[in-house]
Amino acid sequence: MNPAEGHRRPPTAQEFVLTELRRAITTGRFRPGAPVRQDAIAEELGVSRVPLREALKTLQGEGLVTYHAHRGYFVEELSLDDLREVYRIRELLEGEAIRQAVTHLTLEQLQELERAQDEVERAAADTDVLTMAAANRNFHMTLFEYAGMPRLTRLIATLWDATDAYRSIYYADGDNRARVIAEHRATLDALRHRDTDEALRILDLHRAHAVSALEHLLPGHPAPT
């Protein structure tokens, strides 16, 4: 244990509950549209309703849960239009972040991205959906941060938050995990060659594949005939 770890403050009850609830949503244990049963969760986690309510308010602000009067909290559920709008805005903002990042990209930053990709691949090989979701997010956010535009990166992160509950469902499928790895590798190759247009093309395809897979899980999608 290093000195920083030795003096690290233990999490508060609210922070503990927040972490556990976020994990339950992002892993798909609490599926989109499902009610958040506060009594059962408080008993399971061994906490009172007070930190649970505060954690739910935080998650509501992040767009992961929604509150309905007289009914309580529910895991946020996107419509098809919501999903497409989120991914369209991501396309616009992430495109700008990529263009700026490629301009400033250093060898050390490329190596950091390669290490982040190694984490994605290890989690995929272990079929660890939660870890892969976190590693995938780290890969992309690391790249966006290289744009040197922190406000832009924060906006993109907020959009990612809105679809976290669906991302784990996407990663639960082995073909999707393999596709993510292949597209990340192709992105890295484009970045090594400082080929902005190719990196943008691959990442546009990356998002399109996710939308195509996820839209079948959302309300408003026509049932198969």
KOLRO-739769 format. One line per field, with one value per atom (N, C-alpha, C): atom name; x, y, z. Coordinates in nm, 2 decimals. Example, Ala and Ser with C-alpha at 12.3 -4.5 7.8 and 13.67 -1.06 7.14 Angstrom:
BEGIN
atom: c(N;CA;C;N;CA;C) $
X: c(1.32;1.23;1.32;1.28;1.37;1.29) $
Y: c(-0.57;-0.45;-0.33;-0.22;-0.11;0.00) $
Z: c(0.78;0.78;0.78;0.71;0.71;0.79) $
// end
This chain:
BEGIN
atom: c(N;CA;C;N;CA;C;N;CA;C;N;CA;C;N;CA;C;N;CA;C;N;CA;C;N;CA;C;N;CA;C;N;CA;C;N;CA;C;N;CA;C;N;CA;C;N;CA;C;N;CA;C;N;CA;C;N;CA;C;N;CA;C;N;CA;C;N;CA;C;N;CA;C;N;CA;C;N;CA;C;N;CA;C;N;CA;C;N;CA;C;N;CA;C;N;CA;C;N;CA;C;N;CA;C;N;CA;C;N;CA;C;N;CA;C;N;CA;C;N;CA;C;N;CA;C;N;CA;C;N;CA;C;N;CA;C;N;CA;C;N;CA;C;N;CA;C;N;CA;C;N;CA;C;N;CA;C;N;CA;C;N;CA;C;N;CA;C;N;CA;C;N;CA;C;N;CA;C;N;CA;C;N;CA;C;N;CA;C;N;CA;C;N;CA;C;N;CA;C;N;CA;C;N;CA;C;N;CA;C;N;CA;C;N;CA;C;N;CA;C;N;CA;C;N;CA;C;N;CA;C;N;CA;C;N;CA;C;N;CA;C;N;CA;C;N;CA;C;N;CA;C;N;CA;C;N;CA;C;N;CA;C;N;CA;C;N;CA;C;N;CA;C;N;CA;C;N;CA;C;N;CA;C;N;CA;C;N;CA;C;N;CA;C;N;CA;C;N;CA;C;N;CA;C;N;CA;C;N;CA;C;N;CA;C;N;CA;C;N;CA;C;N;CA;C;N;CA;C;N;CA;C;N;CA;C;N;CA;C;N;CA;C;N;CA;C;N;CA;C;N;CA;C;N;CA;C;N;CA;C;N;CA;C;N;CA;C;N;CA;C;N;CA;C;N;CA;C;N;CA;C;N;CA;C;N;CA;C;N;CA;C;N;CA;C;N;CA;C;N;CA;C;N;CA;C;N;CA;C;N;CA;C;N;CA;C;N;CA;C;N;CA;C;N;CA;C;N;CA;C;N;CA;C;N;CA;C;N;CA;C;N;CA;C;N;CA;C;N;CA;C;N;CA;C;N;CA;C;N;CA;C;N;CA;C;N;CA;C;N;CA;C;N;CA;C;N;CA;C;N;CA;C;N;CA;C;N;CA;C;N;CA;C;N;CA;C;N;CA;C;N;CA;C;N;CA;C;N;CA;C;N;CA;C;N;CA;C;N;CA;C;N;CA;C;N;CA;C;N;CA;C;N;CA;C;N;CA;C;N;CA;C;N;CA;C;N;CA;C;N;CA;C;N;CA;C;N;CA;C;N;CA;C;N;CA;C;N;CA;C;N;CA;C;N;CA;C;N;CA;C;N;CA;C;N;CA;C;N;CA;C;N;CA;C;N;CA;C;N;CA;C;N;CA;C;N;CA;C;N;CA;C;N;CA;C;N;CA;C;N;CA;C;N;CA;C;N;CA;C;N;CA;C;N;CA;C;N;CA;C;N;CA;C;N;CA;C;N;CA;C;N;CA;C;N;CA;C;N;CA;C;N;CA;C;N;CA;C;N;CA;C;N;CA;C;N;CA;C;N;CA;C;N;CA;C;N;CA;C;N;CA;C;N;CA;C;N;CA;C;N;CA;C;N;CA;C;N;CA;C;N;CA;C;N;CA;C;N;CA;C;N;CA;C;N;CA;C;N;CA;C;N;CA;C;N;CA;C;N;CA;C;N;CA;C;N;CA;C;N;CA;C;N;CA;C;N;CA;C;N;CA;C;N;CA;C;N;CA;C;N;CA;C;N;CA;C;N;CA;C;N;CA;C;N;CA;C) $
X: c(0.08;0.00;0.09;0.06;0.14;0.08;0.15;0.09;-0.04;-0.07;-0.20;-0.31;-0.28;-0.38;-0.40;-0.30;-0.31;-0.40;-0.41;-0.49;-0.62;-0.65;-0.77;-0.89;-0.98;-1.10;-1.20;-1.25;-1.34;-1.47;-1.53;-1.65;-1.76;-1.84;-1.96;-2.07;-2.17;-2.28;-2.34;-2.36;-2.41;-2.32;-2.19;-2.10;-2.10;-2.11;-2.12;-2.25;-2.36;-2.49;-2.48;-2.43;-2.42;-2.34;-2.23;-2.14;-2.22;-2.29;-2.36;-2.47;-2.55;-2.66;-2.61;-2.51;-2.45;-2.40;-2.34;-2.29;-2.41;-2.52;-2.64;-2.70;-2.70;-2.75;-2.66;-2.54;-2.45;-2.42;-2.44;-2.42;-2.55;-2.66;-2.78;-2.86;-2.81;-2.89;-3.02;-3.01;-3.14;-3.16;-3.25;-3.27;-3.35;-3.33;-3.40;-3.55;-3.62;-3.76;-3.80;-3.70;-3.74;-3.75;-3.84;-3.86;-3.74;-3.70;-3.60;-3.67;-3.66;-3.73;-3.64;-3.67;-3.59;-3.58;-3.69;-3.69;-3.59;-3.61;-3.53;-3.38;-3.35;-3.21;-3.15;-3.22;-3.17;-3.14;-3.23;-3.20;-3.08;-3.07;-2.96;-2.83;-2.82;-2.70;-2.67;-2.77;-2.75;-2.74;-2.82;-2.82;-2.96;-2.97;-3.10;-3.15;-3.27;-3.33;-3.27;-3.21;-3.15;-3.04;-2.93;-2.83;-2.88;-2.98;-3.03;-3.10;-3.18;-3.26;-3.16;-3.05;-2.95;-2.88;-2.85;-2.78;-2.87;-3.00;-3.10;-3.11;-3.11;-3.11;-2.99;-2.87;-2.75;-2.77;-2.82;-2.84;-2.94;-3.04;-3.14;-3.08;-2.99;-2.92;-2.83;-2.78;-2.69;-2.77;-2.90;-2.99;-3.00;-2.96;-2.96;-3.09;-3.16;-3.29;-3.39;-3.52;-3.62;-3.72;-3.78;-3.87;-4.01;-4.11;-4.25;-4.33;-4.40;-4.48;-4.57;-4.58;-4.66;-4.62;-4.52;-4.47;-4.33;-4.25;-4.11;-4.01;-3.89;-3.78;-3.78;-3.74;-3.73;-3.59;-3.53;-3.41;-3.46;-3.38;-3.42;-3.43;-3.53;-3.56;-3.56;-3.48;-3.47;-3.57;-3.62;-3.70;-3.60;-3.65;-3.57;-3.52;-3.61;-3.57;-3.47;-3.48;-3.38;-3.24;-3.24;-3.11;-3.05;-3.12;-3.07;-3.02;-3.10;-3.05;-2.92;-2.91;-2.79;-2.67;-2.69;-2.57;-2.54;-2.64;-2.62;-2.54;-2.57;-2.50;-2.36;-2.35;-2.21;-2.13;-2.19;-2.11;-2.05;-2.14;-2.09;-1.98;-2.00;-1.90;-1.78;-1.79;-1.68;-1.59;-1.66;-1.58;-1.49;-1.54;-1.45;-1.34;-1.37;-1.27;-1.16;-1.20;-1.10;-1.01;-1.07;-0.99;-0.89;-0.92;-0.83;-0.73;-0.77;-0.68;-0.57;-0.61;-0.51;-0.40;-0.44;-0.34;-0.24;-0.28;-0.18;-0.13;-0.16;-0.13;0.02;0.07;0.21;0.23;0.35;0.38;0.34;0.37;0.33;0.18;0.10;-0.04;-0.09;-0.03;-0.07;-0.04;0.07;0.10;0.00;-0.05;-0.15;-0.28;-0.32;-0.44;-0.42;-0.30;-0.28;-0.30;-0.25;-0.27;-0.42;-0.49;-0.63;-0.70;-0.66;-0.72;-0.69;-0.57;-0.53;-0.63;-0.67;-0.77;-0.91;-0.95;-1.07;-1.07;-0.96;-0.94;-0.94;-0.87;-0.87;-1.01;-1.08;-1.22;-1.31;-1.29;-1.37;-1.34;-1.21;-1.17;-1.22;-1.24;-1.29;-1.45;-1.51;-1.65;-1.70;-1.62;-1.65;-1.71;-1.84;-1.92;-1.89;-1.90;-1.88;-1.74;-1.64;-1.50;-1.48;-1.54;-1.53;-1.59;-1.71;-1.78;-1.69;-1.63;-1.55;-1.42;-1.36;-1.24;-1.27;-1.38;-1.42;-1.44;-1.50;-1.52;-1.39;-1.30;-1.17;-1.09;-1.10;-1.03;-1.08;-1.21;-1.27;-1.24;-1.27;-1.25;-1.11;-1.02;-0.87;-0.84;-0.89;-0.87;-0.93;-1.06;-1.12;-1.05;-0.99;-0.92;-0.79;-0.74;-0.62;-0.66;-0.79;-0.82;-0.79;-0.77;-0.73;-0.85;-0.97;-1.09;-1.18;-1.15;-1.22;-1.37;-1.42;-1.57;-1.63;-1.57;-1.62;-1.62;-1.51;-1.50;-1.61;-1.64;-1.75;-1.89;-1.91;-2.04;-2.05;-1.94;-1.95;-1.97;-1.91;-1.93;-2.07;-2.14;-2.28;-2.37;-2.33;-2.41;-2.39;-2.26;-2.23;-2.32;-2.33;-2.40;-2.55;-2.60;-2.74;-2.77;-2.66;-2.68;-2.61;-2.56;-2.48;-2.56;-2.69;-2.77;-2.79;-2.77;-2.78;-2.65;-2.54;-2.41;-2.37;-2.41;-2.37;-2.45;-2.58;-2.65;-2.59;-2.53;-2.46;-2.34;-2.26;-2.14;-2.17;-2.29;-2.32;-2.32;-2.33;-2.32;-2.18;-2.13;-2.00;-1.96;-2.05;-2.02;-1.99;-2.07;-2.06;-1.92;-1.88;-1.75;-1.64;-1.65;-1.55;-1.54;-1.66;-1.67;-1.60;-1.63;-1.57;-1.42;-1.37;-1.22;-1.16;-1.22;-1.17;-1.18;-1.29;-1.30;-1.20;-1.18;-1.08;-0.94;-0.91;-0.77;-0.76;-0.87;-0.86;-0.85;-0.91;-0.90;-0.75;-0.69;-0.56;-0.46;-0.49;-0.40;-0.41;-0.54;-0.55;-0.48;-0.49;-0.43;-0.27;-0.22;-0.07;-0.03;-0.11;-0.08;-0.13;-0.18;-0.23;-0.34;-0.42;-0.52;-0.65;-0.68;-0.80;-0.92;-0.93;-1.05;-1.08;-0.98;-1.00;-1.05;-0.99;-1.03;-1.18;-1.21;-1.35;-1.45;-1.41;-1.49;-1.51;-1.41;-1.42;-1.51;-1.49;-1.57;-1.71;-1.74;-1.88;-1.94;-1.87;-1.92;-1.93;-1.84;-1.85;-1.98;-2.02;-2.14;-2.26;-2.25;-2.37;-2.40;-2.29;-2.31;-2.39;-2.35;-2.41;-2.56;-2.59;-2.72;-2.81;-2.76;-2.83;-2.86;-2.77;-2.79;-2.89;-2.87;-2.95;-3.09;-3.12;-3.25;-3.36;-3.31;-3.41;-3.45;-3.38;-3.42;-3.51;-3.53;-3.60;-3.74;-3.83;-3.97;-3.98;-4.07;-4.09;-4.04;-3.95;-3.90;-4.00;-4.03;-4.13;-4.09;-4.19;-4.17;-4.13;-4.04;-4.01;-4.13;-4.14;-4.26;-4.22) $
Y: c(-0.12;0.00;0.12;0.22;0.34;0.44;0.55;0.65;0.70;0.72;0.78;0.68;0.55;0.45;0.44;0.45;0.44;0.55;0.67;0.78;0.80;0.70;0.71;0.70;0.79;0.79;0.67;0.59;0.49;0.55;0.48;0.53;0.55;0.66;0.68;0.58;0.57;0.48;0.52;0.65;0.69;0.65;0.67;0.63;0.48;0.40;0.26;0.22;0.27;0.24;0.29;0.40;0.46;0.36;0.32;0.22;0.09;0.04;-0.09;-0.07;0.04;0.06;0.08;0.16;0.18;0.05;-0.03;-0.16;-0.25;-0.25;-0.33;-0.29;-0.16;-0.11;-0.14;-0.11;-0.12;-0.27;-0.36;-0.50;-0.56;-0.49;-0.54;-0.62;-0.63;-0.69;-0.62;-0.48;-0.40;-0.36;-0.42;-0.39;-0.26;-0.20;-0.08;-0.10;0.00;-0.01;-0.08;-0.14;-0.22;-0.13;-0.16;-0.07;-0.09;0.01;0.00;-0.02;-0.14;-0.18;-0.14;-0.03;0.03;-0.05;-0.11;-0.19;-0.31;-0.38;-0.50;-0.46;-0.35;-0.31;-0.27;-0.19;-0.15;-0.27;-0.37;-0.49;-0.56;-0.58;-0.65;-0.58;-0.45;-0.38;-0.35;-0.37;-0.34;-0.20;-0.11;0.03;0.08;0.20;0.27;0.32;0.37;0.43;0.57;0.63;0.77;0.77;0.69;0.69;0.64;0.55;0.49;0.60;0.68;0.79;0.89;0.92;1.02;0.96;0.84;0.77;0.77;0.75;0.75;0.89;0.99;1.13;1.16;1.11;1.12;1.05;0.93;0.85;0.91;0.98;1.05;1.16;1.23;1.34;1.29;1.17;1.11;1.05;1.05;0.99;0.84;0.78;0.63;0.58;0.66;0.62;0.74;0.71;0.82;0.80;0.91;0.90;0.93;0.85;0.87;0.89;1.00;1.03;0.91;0.88;0.77;0.63;0.62;0.49;0.46;0.56;0.54;0.55;0.50;0.51;0.38;0.41;0.30;0.32;0.21;0.22;0.29;0.39;0.47;0.38;0.41;0.33;0.42;0.40;0.49;0.44;0.53;0.50;0.49;0.44;0.44;0.58;0.67;0.81;0.86;0.83;0.87;0.82;0.69;0.62;0.68;0.70;0.75;0.90;0.97;1.11;1.11;1.03;1.03;0.99;0.89;0.85;0.94;1.02;1.12;1.24;1.28;1.38;1.34;1.21;1.15;1.16;1.13;1.13;1.27;1.37;1.51;1.55;1.52;1.57;1.48;1.35;1.26;1.28;1.32;1.35;1.46;1.57;1.68;1.64;1.56;1.52;1.44;1.35;1.27;1.35;1.45;1.53;1.61;1.66;1.73;1.64;1.52;1.43;1.38;1.35;1.30;1.41;1.53;1.64;1.65;1.61;1.62;1.49;1.38;1.24;1.22;1.17;1.14;0.99;0.94;0.80;0.75;0.82;0.78;0.76;0.85;0.84;0.72;0.69;0.57;0.45;0.45;0.33;0.32;0.43;0.42;0.37;0.41;0.35;0.20;0.16;0.02;-0.06;0.00;-0.07;-0.08;0.03;0.03;-0.07;-0.09;-0.20;-0.34;-0.35;-0.48;-0.52;-0.42;-0.44;-0.48;-0.42;-0.46;-0.60;-0.64;-0.78;-0.88;-0.85;-0.94;-0.97;-0.86;-0.87;-0.95;-0.93;-1.00;-1.15;-1.18;-1.32;-1.39;-1.31;-1.37;-1.36;-1.31;-1.29;-1.21;-1.11;-1.02;-0.90;-0.90;-0.79;-0.65;-0.65;-0.53;-0.47;-0.55;-0.50;-0.46;-0.53;-0.49;-0.36;-0.33;-0.21;-0.09;-0.11;-0.01;0.01;-0.10;-0.09;-0.02;-0.05;0.01;0.16;0.19;0.34;0.41;0.34;0.40;0.42;0.32;0.33;0.46;0.47;0.58;0.72;0.72;0.85;0.90;0.80;0.84;0.90;0.85;0.91;1.05;1.06;1.19;1.30;1.26;1.35;1.41;1.33;1.38;1.50;1.53;1.65;1.77;1.76;1.88;1.98;1.92;2.00;1.94;1.97;1.91;1.93;2.04;2.06;1.96;1.95;1.86;1.71;1.68;1.54;1.52;1.62;1.60;1.58;1.66;1.64;1.50;1.45;1.32;1.22;1.23;1.14;1.13;1.25;1.25;1.17;1.18;1.11;0.96;0.92;0.78;0.73;0.81;0.77;0.73;0.80;0.78;0.64;0.58;0.44;0.33;0.36;0.26;0.13;0.15;0.03;-0.06;-0.01;-0.09;-0.15;-0.08;-0.12;-0.26;-0.29;-0.43;-0.54;-0.50;-0.60;-0.63;-0.52;-0.54;-0.63;-0.61;-0.69;-0.83;-0.86;-0.99;-1.09;-1.04;-1.13;-1.14;-1.26;-1.29;-1.23;-1.23;-1.17;-1.02;-0.96;-0.81;-0.78;-0.87;-0.85;-0.86;-0.96;-0.98;-0.86;-0.80;-0.69;-0.57;-0.54;-0.43;-0.44;-0.55;-0.57;-0.54;-0.60;-0.57;-0.43;-0.36;-0.22;-0.13;-0.17;-0.09;-0.11;-0.23;-0.26;-0.18;-0.17;-0.09;0.05;0.10;0.24;0.27;0.18;0.20;0.21;0.12;0.12;0.25;0.31;0.44;0.55;0.54;0.64;0.64;0.52;0.50;0.57;0.56;0.63;0.77;0.82;0.96;0.98;0.88;0.88;0.92;1.05;1.10;1.05;1.06;1.01;0.87;0.78;0.64;0.61;0.68;0.67;0.71;0.82;0.86;0.76;0.71;0.61;0.49;0.44;0.32;0.34;0.46;0.48;0.52;0.57;0.59;0.45;0.36;0.22;0.15;0.18;0.12;0.16;0.29;0.33;0.28;0.27;0.22;0.07;-0.01;-0.15;-0.16;-0.07;-0.07;-0.03;0.07;0.12;0.01;-0.05;-0.16;-0.28;-0.31;-0.42;-0.38;-0.26;-0.22;-0.18;-0.13;-0.08;-0.19;-0.31;-0.43;-0.45;-0.39;-0.41;-0.30;-0.20;-0.08;-0.07;-0.01;0.01;0.10;0.06;0.13;0.07;-0.04;-0.12;-0.22;-0.22;-0.32;-0.46;-0.54;-0.68;-0.76;-0.86;-0.93;-1.01;-1.02;-1.08;-1.23) $
Z: c(0.00;0.00;0.00;-0.09;-0.10;0.00;0.03;0.12;0.09;-0.05;-0.09;-0.06;-0.08;-0.05;0.10;0.18;0.32;0.38;0.32;0.37;0.29;0.20;0.12;0.21;0.20;0.28;0.24;0.33;0.29;0.23;0.14;0.08;0.18;0.16;0.25;0.21;0.29;0.25;0.12;0.09;-0.03;-0.15;-0.14;-0.24;-0.27;-0.16;-0.17;-0.25;-0.21;-0.27;-0.42;-0.45;-0.58;-0.67;-0.62;-0.70;-0.73;-0.63;-0.65;-0.74;-0.73;-0.82;-0.97;-0.98;-1.12;-1.18;-1.10;-1.14;-1.19;-1.11;-1.14;-1.27;-1.30;-1.42;-1.54;-1.53;-1.64;-1.68;-1.58;-1.62;-1.67;-1.66;-1.71;-1.61;-1.48;-1.38;-1.36;-1.36;-1.36;-1.50;-1.57;-1.71;-1.73;-1.85;-1.88;-1.87;-1.80;-1.78;-1.65;-1.58;-1.46;-1.34;-1.25;-1.13;-1.03;-0.96;-0.86;-0.73;-0.68;-0.56;-0.44;-0.38;-0.28;-0.15;-0.10;0.02;0.00;-0.11;-0.13;-0.15;-0.22;-0.24;-0.10;-0.02;0.11;0.20;0.19;0.27;0.22;0.09;0.03;0.06;0.05;0.08;0.22;0.31;0.45;0.48;0.41;0.44;0.46;0.51;0.53;0.40;0.40;0.28;0.24;0.34;0.32;0.22;0.23;0.13;-0.01;0.00;-0.12;-0.20;-0.13;-0.20;-0.26;-0.18;-0.24;-0.36;-0.36;-0.47;-0.59;-0.57;-0.68;-0.74;-0.66;-0.71;-0.80;-0.76;-0.84;-0.97;-0.97;-1.09;-1.18;-1.12;-1.20;-1.28;-1.21;-1.28;-1.39;-1.38;-1.48;-1.59;-1.58;-1.68;-1.68;-1.57;-1.56;-1.50;-1.42;-1.37;-1.39;-1.38;-1.39;-1.28;-1.24;-1.13;-1.18;-1.14;-1.18;-1.05;-1.04;-0.92;-0.88;-0.76;-0.70;-0.74;-0.82;-0.87;-0.83;-0.82;-0.77;-0.89;-0.87;-0.96;-1.05;-1.18;-1.28;-1.35;-1.40;-1.48;-1.61;-1.65;-1.77;-1.89;-1.97;-2.09;-2.21;-2.31;-2.42;-2.53;-2.61;-2.72;-2.84;-2.95;-3.07;-3.11;-3.10;-3.14;-3.04;-2.91;-2.81;-2.85;-2.88;-2.91;-3.03;-3.13;-3.26;-3.24;-3.16;-3.13;-3.06;-2.95;-2.87;-2.96;-3.04;-3.13;-3.24;-3.29;-3.39;-3.33;-3.20;-3.14;-3.11;-3.06;-3.04;-3.17;-3.28;-3.40;-3.43;-3.41;-3.43;-3.34;-3.21;-3.11;-3.11;-3.12;-3.12;-3.25;-3.36;-3.48;-3.46;-3.40;-3.37;-3.27;-3.17;-3.07;-3.14;-3.23;-3.30;-3.39;-3.46;-3.55;-3.47;-3.36;-3.27;-3.21;-3.17;-3.10;-3.20;-3.32;-3.42;-3.44;-3.44;-3.46;-3.35;-3.23;-3.11;-3.07;-3.13;-3.08;-3.08;-2.97;-2.95;-2.94;-2.95;-2.94;-2.81;-2.70;-2.57;-2.55;-2.62;-2.61;-2.69;-2.80;-2.88;-2.79;-2.72;-2.64;-2.52;-2.47;-2.37;-2.42;-2.54;-2.61;-2.63;-2.67;-2.69;-2.56;-2.45;-2.32;-2.28;-2.32;-2.29;-2.37;-2.49;-2.58;-2.52;-2.47;-2.41;-2.30;-2.22;-2.11;-2.17;-2.28;-2.35;-2.39;-2.45;-2.50;-2.39;-2.28;-2.17;-2.11;-2.10;-2.04;-2.14;-2.27;-2.37;-2.36;-2.35;-2.34;-2.22;-2.11;-1.99;-1.98;-2.09;-2.09;-1.97;-1.93;-1.82;-1.87;-1.88;-1.94;-1.87;-1.74;-1.67;-1.69;-1.68;-1.70;-1.84;-1.94;-2.08;-2.10;-2.04;-2.06;-2.01;-1.89;-1.83;-1.91;-1.96;-2.04;-2.17;-2.23;-2.36;-2.34;-2.24;-2.21;-2.19;-2.12;-2.09;-2.22;-2.31;-2.44;-2.52;-2.53;-2.61;-2.54;-2.41;-2.34;-2.33;-2.33;-2.33;-2.46;-2.57;-2.70;-2.71;-2.66;-2.67;-2.58;-2.47;-2.39;-2.46;-2.55;-2.63;-2.72;-2.73;-2.81;-2.74;-2.60;-2.53;-2.51;-2.51;-2.50;-2.39;-2.27;-2.15;-2.15;-2.19;-2.20;-2.30;-2.41;-2.51;-2.46;-2.39;-2.34;-2.24;-2.15;-2.06;-2.12;-2.23;-2.30;-2.36;-2.42;-2.47;-2.36;-2.25;-2.14;-2.09;-2.09;-2.05;-2.15;-2.28;-2.38;-2.36;-2.32;-2.30;-2.18;-2.07;-1.95;-1.99;-2.09;-2.12;-2.18;-2.23;-2.29;-2.22;-2.10;-2.03;-2.00;-1.97;-1.94;-2.06;-2.18;-2.30;-2.35;-2.31;-2.36;-2.31;-2.19;-2.13;-2.21;-2.25;-2.32;-2.46;-2.52;-2.64;-2.63;-2.52;-2.50;-2.45;-2.41;-2.37;-2.49;-2.61;-2.73;-2.78;-2.80;-2.84;-2.97;-3.07;-3.20;-3.18;-3.09;-3.07;-3.01;-2.91;-2.85;-2.95;-3.04;-3.14;-3.24;-3.27;-3.36;-3.30;-3.17;-3.10;-3.10;-3.07;-3.07;-3.21;-3.32;-3.45;-3.49;-3.45;-3.49;-3.40;-3.28;-3.20;-3.26;-3.31;-3.37;-3.49;-3.57;-3.70;-3.67;-3.56;-3.52;-3.49;-3.41;-3.36;-3.49;-3.58;-3.70;-3.78;-3.79;-3.85;-3.78;-3.64;-3.56;-3.57;-3.58;-3.60;-3.73;-3.83;-3.96;-3.97;-3.86;-3.85;-3.96;-3.99;-4.10;-4.03;-4.02;-3.96;-4.03;-4.16;-4.23;-4.21;-4.21;-4.18;-4.04;-3.94;-3.80;-3.79;-3.85;-3.84;-3.91;-4.02;-4.09;-4.00;-3.94;-3.86;-3.74;-3.67;-3.55;-3.59;-3.70;-3.75;-3.76;-3.82;-3.84;-3.71;-3.62;-3.48;-3.41;-3.42;-3.36;-3.43;-3.56;-3.64;-3.61;-3.59;-3.55;-3.42;-3.32;-3.19;-3.20;-3.27;-3.29;-3.36;-3.46;-3.53;-3.44;-3.35;-3.25;-3.14;-3.09;-2.98;-3.01;-3.13;-3.16;-3.16;-3.17;-3.16;-3.02;-2.92;-2.78;-2.73;-2.81;-2.76;-2.80;-2.72;-2.75;-2.88;-2.96;-3.08;-3.21;-3.18;-3.30;-3.34;-3.47;-3.52;-3.49;-3.45;-3.42;-3.54;-3.54;-3.66;-3.71;-3.84;-3.90;-3.93) $
// end
